[in-house]
Each structure stands twice: as structure tokens, then as C-alpha cells.
């Protein structure tokens, strides 16, 4: 990434999902990720990952062109609906943000 390019904004989220909601959460999260990439021009990557040894642990890796694009994501109808539906299913959630330093 050249210095003339805008820094990209990365969001990493780790969830622990309550046992009885794992499959429903995973399905809803994949739909939310797909809508984010297809409907939000500033969202370029939205990977949903599951820990092989612990399917209750779901990890997200999201890349946005700018922080403003992420802020927009948080206001979209698909995110707000997803968040309202799934919040009761979550045992733990940790969010971290980064500036993308480079890509291979």
C-alpha cells in the first residue's frame, strides 16, 4: 500500500456463543457478512471463522476502506436486524480494531 493510499480499517471480533444457539448464530452471521460485502461498497472483506476445536468460538475478520465505512456498517438495516436477533445468543464478545499495515 503506497503512502498516497488511504489506510484501510480492520475489525476483529471474537464471539463465544451459547450452546443452544451456535448453528442459528453461524447461519445469521454468514448472511450478515454476505450482505455487508455485497451491499456496502466500503466493506471489502468479511470472513467468518469457526474454531475447529470449539464451534462456539466464532471469529470475524472484516476490512473496510475507512473507519467511516465501518461506522456506516453499524447503521445498516441488515446489521441492526442481525444484532437485535443474535445479542441474546452471545455469551461473550470482544471487538478490536486496527489499521491495515500491509498485504501480501
Secondary structure as UniProt FT lines:
FT   TURN            3..4
FT   STRAND          9..17
FT   HELIX           19..21
FT   HELIX           22..39
FT   TURN            41..42
FT   STRAND          43..51
FT   TURN            52..53
FT   STRAND          54..64
FT   HELIX           67..73
FT   TURN            74..75
FT   HELIX           77..86
FT   HELIX           87..89
FT   STRAND          90..99
//
